[in-house]
């Protein structure tokens, strides 16, 4: 397993500010699950892969790893992704319903996409993006909970 120490991160606040996040709740064979997708409008696959590996995420051809709790609720309209080996965490606004769901202990699947995705993409576009990105292995994923 890759550890955060193997991937020291020098993430700029500017790079993190360019990232976009989408959240939704969906039904899975395991029940309702919260999803968090993070992407960059230019792709930035190399940088995002480093973040994904530091979190312990895996590509879709591997079993989805259970991560240490990597999220915390910032307030009633935001969540923070704690990025190991970085002195900067990623704060993302989210819907209050999503925060209430994960704050109650629901599992969260964190997805990081290394392929470009426009900041204003709607959930239909996001769905198509994920299906296309899964095939070439430009998505990393793992399951976590709010700490």
N, C-alpha and C positions, 0 to 999 in steps of 0.2 A: 504494500500500500504506500502511496506517495504521502509524504508528510508536508506540512506547511513550511517546515524549515528547508526543504529541498527546493522550494519555489518562493524565495523572498520577493515580495511585491513592492514596487515603487509606483504606486498608483497616484496619479495627479488628481486633484479635485476637479480640474477641467475635464479630464477623461471621464470620471464618474458622473459629472453633470451632463455629459452627452448621452449617457445610457438611458434607455427607456424601460419601463416595467409595465407588465399587464398582469392583472390578477383576476381569477374567476374560481367558482366552485363548480365541480362537475361530479357526476355519478360514475363510479368505477366498480369493478367486481368486489372491491373491499368496502364499498359504501361511498358516502360523500367525501371528497377530498378537495382541499384548497390547492390551487396552482399559482405559481409565481414564475413568470417568464421575464428574463432580462436579455436585452439585445442592444446592439449599437447600430445607428443608421448607416455606418460604413462597413459593418461587419466586425472588423477588428478581431478576427479569429484568434490570433496569437495571444493578444492580451487577455481575451475572455477565456481562452483555454487555461491560462495560468491561474486566473481567478477560480475557474471551475475545479482545477486540480487542487488548489489550496483548500477549497471547501470539501474536497473528497468526492466530487461528483464523478459519474462514469458515463461512458457513451452507451447508446441504446443496445449495443450488442452484448453488454454485460449486465449482470443482475443489478437492479437499482439498489444502491447502498443506503443504509440507514445512517444518517449524519448525526453528529452531536447537535444539540439545539443551536441553530445558527441565526435565528430570528428573534427579535424582541419588538414589542409594540412600543412605538414612540409616544403615541397619544391616540385619540380616537379617530384619527384620519391618516395615520402613517405607520409604517413598519420599517425596521432597520435590519439589514443583512450584515451580520458581523463577518468581516473578511479576515480569516487568519493570516498572519504574517504581514499585515498591513496596518498602518496607523490611521487609516481612513475607513470608515464604515459607509455603507450605501443606504441612505434614507429614501424611501419611496412612499408617495401618497397612495392610499388604497381606500376602497369603500368601507364605510363603517361596518356593514354587514360581514364583509370578508374578515375584518379585524376581530369582530365579535366571535365569528366562527373559529378562527385559529386560536384566539385567546382562551376559548373553552376547551382547548386540547386537541383540536382536529389535526390530522396529518397535513403537511404541506409538501407538495412536490415542487422543488426548485429546478427550473430549467434555464440553462444559459445557452443562447444560440449564437454561433459564430458567423452566421450569414446575415447580410444587411436586412434591416427591417425598419421601415419608416416610423418615426415617432408617433404619427397620427393614425397608425393602422388600427382598424376595427377588429373585433374578435373573429369575424369571418376570415379576414386577411391573415390574422395570426394563426388560425387553424390550418389554412393552406400552407403558410410558411413553415409551420412545424412539421407537417407531413412531408414537405419537400426537403427540409433540412435533416430529417431523421435518416433518410437513405444514405447520403454521403457521410454521415457521422459528424455533422457540425453542431450537434446538440449534446450537452452534458446534463445529467439529471441525478437527483438524489432526493430522499425523503427526510424531512426534519419536522420539528415542532417548535413552537414558540417557547422560549425559556423564561 
